[in-house]
Amino acid sequence: MKGIGGFYYVETAFGVYECKAKGRFRKEKITPLAGDLVRITLREDKDNTIDEILPRKNCLRRPPVANIDQLFLVISTTLPVPNPPVIDRLTALAEKSSITPVLVFSKSDLVSAESLLEIYRTTGYAVFLNTQLEEIRAMLNGKVSAFTGNSGVGKSTLLNAIAPELQLATNEISEKLGRGKHTTRQAEIFHAADGLVIDTAGFSSLDIVTNDVIRKEELEQLFPEFAPYLGQCRFTSCAHIGEKGCKICEMVDTGVISESRHRSYVSMYRDAKTIKEWEL
């Protein structure tokens, strides 16, 4: 359910137990994550232990979670200001791990979310305002869902509105810095809305730079709005960054694909071209 200070809290049919990870995990450079399915040994005379981490269907480094179905990205319309390249990198990382991205725009009462909605309407992702609580609750039913976002976007406030019994701590935004404090310190799972919800620590945009590597060859598959047009370019080797006869670029020019999303794709593609083999 969570890990803190070298202790891990594991839920079983008989209750939640505090455990330590076996020493071999450290040697193998494996860390138990919120969402892991594990086997444990309970002891009366010394620490309970996590003995085995069962195979993961997916995991992310940021936020550090495993075995999730959906990644809810909470994005504020103002303070902190939205950063589409960061949003798009997170959705691509989720897609790479077969995790469904869901976007929730907060603070739309302060600044309209219309420009963001315009960008993401063509992606096929579920997109909500933070006021659409019933619709968001319905998506949590029977799923393991992680909530993430920049510090100060209102993630904990949103979770409290969805499930008031959680009573998660919230914090004010810093007007001087334009961002929030890290209210949540570690990823933790809660039962809410007939599903499992993982609250995660907020991040700054710089945290995403060193996240998981994405190969340039797989990138086009991580933008779902490209899918109907792949294979229709003039050249089979088309990278979709401005080549003549590129069907993706044509769809961008006609407004079918968001120009903002395509800019993110081009930036990520150029970054991926610089990746060395030893980094993969």
C-alpha positions as CSV (number, residue, x, y, z in Angstrom):
1,M,0.0,0.0,0.0
2,K,3.0,2.4,0.7
3,G,6.6,2.4,1.6
4,I,8.2,4.8,4.0
5,G,11.6,4.9,5.8
6,G,12.5,1.3,4.7
7,F,9.1,-0.1,5.9
8,Y,6.4,-1.3,3.6
9,Y,2.8,-1.7,4.4
10,V,1.1,-4.7,2.8
11,E,-2.6,-5.3,2.8
12,T,-3.8,-8.9,3.1
13,A,-7.2,-10.6,3.7
14,F,-6.3,-10.4,7.4
15,G,-5.2,-6.8,7.7
16,V,-2.3,-4.5,6.9
17,Y,1.2,-5.6,8.0
18,E,4.4,-3.6,8.4
19,C,7.2,-5.4,6.6
20,K,10.8,-4.9,5.6
21,A,12.1,-6.0,2.2
22,K,14.5,-8.9,2.0
23,G,18.2,-7.9,1.6
24,R,18.4,-9.5,-1.8
25,F,16.1,-6.9,-3.3
26,R,18.8,-4.2,-2.5
27,K,21.5,-6.3,-4.1
28,E,19.2,-6.8,-7.2
29,K,18.4,-3.0,-7.2
30,I,14.7,-3.7,-6.9
31,T,12.4,-1.6,-4.7
32,P,8.8,-2.6,-3.8
33,L,6.3,-0.1,-5.2
34,A,2.8,0.9,-4.3
35,G,0.7,-1.5,-6.3
36,D,3.0,-4.5,-6.2
37,L,1.6,-7.9,-5.5
38,V,4.0,-9.6,-3.0
39,R,4.4,-12.7,-0.8
40,I,5.3,-12.0,2.8
41,T,6.4,-13.9,5.9
42,L,4.9,-12.9,9.3
43,R,7.0,-13.3,12.4
44,E,6.4,-12.8,16.1
45,D,10.0,-12.4,17.2
46,K,11.4,-10.1,14.4
47,D,10.4,-8.0,11.4
48,N,7.9,-9.3,8.9
49,T,9.5,-9.6,5.5
50,I,8.5,-9.2,1.8
51,D,10.0,-12.3,0.3
52,E,8.9,-12.0,-3.3
53,I,7.5,-9.4,-5.7
54,L,5.3,-11.1,-8.2
55,P,5.7,-10.2,-11.9
56,R,4.5,-6.7,-12.7
57,K,2.2,-6.0,-15.7
58,N,3.7,-2.4,-15.7
59,C,5.5,0.1,-13.6
60,L,6.5,3.7,-13.7
61,R,9.5,5.5,-12.2
62,R,7.6,8.8,-11.8
63,P,5.3,8.3,-10.2
64,P,6.8,5.2,-8.6
65,V,3.8,2.8,-8.9
66,A,3.1,-0.7,-10.3
67,N,0.3,-2.7,-11.8
68,I,-2.0,0.2,-12.5
69,D,-4.8,0.4,-15.0
70,Q,-5.2,4.2,-15.3
71,L,-3.0,7.3,-14.8
72,F,-5.0,10.4,-13.9
73,L,-3.0,13.5,-14.8
74,V,-4.3,16.5,-12.9
75,I,-3.4,19.7,-14.7
76,S,-4.2,23.2,-13.4
77,T,-5.1,25.9,-15.8
78,T,-3.1,28.4,-13.8
79,L,-0.5,28.5,-10.9
80,P,1.2,26.2,-11.8
81,V,0.7,27.0,-15.4
82,P,0.1,24.0,-17.7
83,N,3.1,22.6,-19.5
84,P,1.9,20.6,-22.6
85,P,5.3,19.0,-23.4
86,V,5.4,17.5,-19.8
87,I,1.7,16.4,-20.1
88,D,2.5,14.7,-23.5
89,R,5.6,13.0,-22.2
90,L,3.6,11.5,-19.3
91,T,0.8,10.3,-21.6
92,A,3.4,8.7,-23.9
93,L,5.1,7.0,-20.9
94,A,1.7,5.7,-19.8
95,E,0.9,4.5,-23.3
96,K,4.3,2.7,-23.4
97,S,3.4,0.8,-20.3
98,S,-0.2,-0.1,-21.5
99,I,-1.7,2.3,-19.0
100,T,-4.7,4.4,-19.9
101,P,-4.1,8.1,-19.5
102,V,-7.0,10.3,-18.2
103,L,-6.7,14.1,-18.0
104,V,-8.4,16.2,-15.4
105,F,-8.1,20.0,-15.7
106,S,-8.4,21.9,-12.4
107,K,-8.9,25.6,-11.5
108,S,-11.0,26.2,-14.5
109,D,-13.1,28.6,-12.3
110,L,-10.0,30.8,-12.3
111,V,-8.8,30.4,-15.9
112,S,-10.8,28.7,-18.7
113,A,-9.6,25.2,-19.7
114,E,-10.9,25.7,-23.3
115,S,-7.5,26.0,-24.9
116,L,-6.3,22.8,-23.2
117,L,-9.6,21.0,-24.1
118,E,-8.9,22.1,-27.7
119,I,-5.5,20.4,-27.7
120,Y,-6.6,17.1,-26.2
121,R,-10.1,16.6,-27.7
122,T,-8.5,14.8,-30.7
123,T,-6.4,12.4,-28.6
124,G,-9.1,10.0,-27.7
125,Y,-8.3,10.3,-24.0
126,A,-11.0,10.8,-21.4
127,V,-10.8,14.5,-20.5
128,F,-12.6,16.0,-17.5
129,L,-12.9,19.2,-15.5
130,N,-12.3,18.7,-11.8
131,T,-16.0,19.6,-11.2
132,Q,-17.1,16.4,-13.0
133,L,-16.9,14.3,-9.9
134,E,-19.5,11.7,-10.7
135,E,-17.9,11.0,-14.1
136,I,-14.5,10.7,-12.5
137,R,-15.8,8.4,-9.7
138,A,-17.4,6.1,-12.4
139,M,-14.0,5.7,-14.0
140,L,-12.5,4.5,-10.8
141,N,-14.9,1.6,-10.3
142,G,-13.1,-1.7,-10.3
143,K,-9.7,-0.1,-11.5
144,V,-6.3,0.6,-10.0
145,S,-5.8,4.3,-10.7
146,A,-2.8,6.5,-9.9
147,F,-3.3,10.3,-9.6
148,T,-0.3,12.5,-10.4
149,G,0.5,16.0,-11.4
150,N,2.7,19.0,-10.7
151,S,2.9,20.2,-7.1
152,G,0.0,22.6,-6.4
153,V,-2.4,21.5,-9.1
154,G,-5.0,20.4,-6.6
155,K,-4.6,16.7,-6.8
156,S,-5.3,16.0,-3.1
157,T,-8.2,18.5,-3.1
158,L,-9.7,16.5,-6.0
159,L,-9.2,13.2,-4.3
160,N,-10.9,14.6,-1.1
161,A,-13.8,15.7,-3.2
162,I,-14.1,12.3,-4.8
163,A,-13.8,10.4,-1.5
164,P,-14.2,12.8,1.5
165,E,-13.3,9.9,3.9
166,L,-9.6,10.1,2.7
167,Q,-9.0,13.5,4.4
168,L,-5.8,14.0,2.5
169,A,-3.6,17.0,3.5
170,T,-3.7,19.9,1.1
171,N,-1.5,23.0,0.8
172,E,-1.7,26.5,-0.6
173,I,0.1,27.5,-3.7
174,S,3.2,29.7,-3.4
175,E,2.4,33.0,-5.2
176,K,6.2,33.8,-5.2
177,L,7.2,30.6,-6.9
178,G,4.0,29.8,-8.8
179,R,3.9,26.2,-7.6
180,G,2.9,24.2,-4.6
181,K,4.7,22.4,-1.9
182,H,5.0,18.6,-1.9
183,T,2.0,17.8,0.3
184,T,2.1,14.0,-0.4
185,R,5.5,12.5,0.4
186,Q,5.1,9.0,-1.1
187,A,2.8,7.0,-3.2
188,E,0.0,5.4,-1.2
189,I,-3.0,3.3,-2.1
190,F,-6.5,3.9,-0.7
191,H,-9.8,2.2,-1.2
192,A,-12.1,4.7,-2.9
193,A,-15.1,4.8,-5.3
194,D,-15.2,1.0,-5.4
195,G,-11.6,0.9,-6.7
196,L,-8.0,1.4,-5.6
197,V,-6.6,4.9,-5.9
198,I,-2.9,5.7,-5.6
199,D,-2.1,9.2,-4.4
200,T,1.4,10.2,-5.4
201,A,3.9,12.9,-4.6
202,G,3.7,16.1,-6.7
203,F,6.6,16.8,-9.0
204,S,8.3,19.7,-10.8
205,S,8.6,19.7,-14.6
206,L,12.3,19.0,-14.3
207,D,11.6,15.6,-12.7
208,I,10.2,14.3,-16.0
209,V,13.4,15.0,-18.0
210,T,15.2,11.9,-16.6
211,N,12.2,9.6,-16.7
212,D,12.0,6.4,-18.7
213,V,13.6,6.2,-22.1
214,I,11.4,6.2,-25.2
215,R,12.9,5.0,-28.5
216,K,12.2,7.0,-31.6
217,E,11.0,3.9,-33.4
218,E,8.1,3.4,-30.9
219,L,7.2,7.1,-30.4
220,E,4.6,7.3,-33.2
221,Q,2.6,4.5,-31.6
222,L,2.4,6.5,-28.3
223,F,0.3,9.3,-29.8
224,P,-3.1,7.6,-30.4
225,E,-4.4,10.3,-32.7
226,F,-1.7,9.4,-35.2
227,A,-3.0,5.8,-35.5
228,P,-5.6,6.3,-38.3
229,Y,-2.9,7.9,-40.6
230,L,0.1,5.7,-40.0
231,G,1.2,3.9,-43.1
232,Q,-0.3,6.6,-45.4
233,C,2.9,8.7,-45.7
234,R,4.7,8.9,-49.1
235,F,7.8,7.3,-47.6
236,T,7.8,4.3,-45.4
237,S,10.7,5.7,-43.4
238,C,8.8,8.9,-42.6
239,A,9.5,10.3,-39.2
240,H,6.5,12.7,-39.2
241,I,8.6,15.8,-38.4
242,G,8.1,17.7,-41.6
243,E,8.9,15.5,-44.5
244,K,7.1,16.0,-47.9
245,G,4.1,13.7,-48.3
246,C,3.8,13.1,-44.6
247,K,0.1,12.3,-43.8
248,I,0.6,13.1,-40.1
249,C,1.9,16.6,-41.0
250,E,-1.0,17.0,-43.4
251,M,-3.5,16.3,-40.6
252,V,-1.7,18.8,-38.4
253,D,-2.0,21.5,-41.1
254,T,-5.7,20.8,-41.5
255,G,-6.3,20.9,-37.7
256,V,-7.3,17.3,-37.3
257,I,-4.2,16.6,-35.2
258,S,-3.3,19.3,-32.6
259,E,-0.3,21.4,-33.5
260,S,0.7,21.5,-29.8
261,R,0.7,17.7,-29.6
262,H,2.8,17.4,-32.8
263,R,5.3,19.9,-31.5
264,S,5.7,17.7,-28.4
265,Y,6.1,14.6,-30.7
266,V,8.8,16.4,-32.7
267,S,10.7,17.5,-29.6
268,M,10.5,14.0,-28.1
269,Y,11.6,12.4,-31.4
270,R,14.7,14.7,-31.6
271,D,15.5,13.9,-28.0
272,A,15.2,10.1,-28.8
273,K,17.6,10.4,-31.7
274,T,20.4,11.4,-29.2
275,I,19.9,8.4,-27.0
276,K,22.9,6.1,-26.9
277,E,22.5,2.3,-27.0
278,W,23.8,1.9,-23.5
279,E,21.1,4.1,-22.1
280,L,18.3,1.8,-23.3
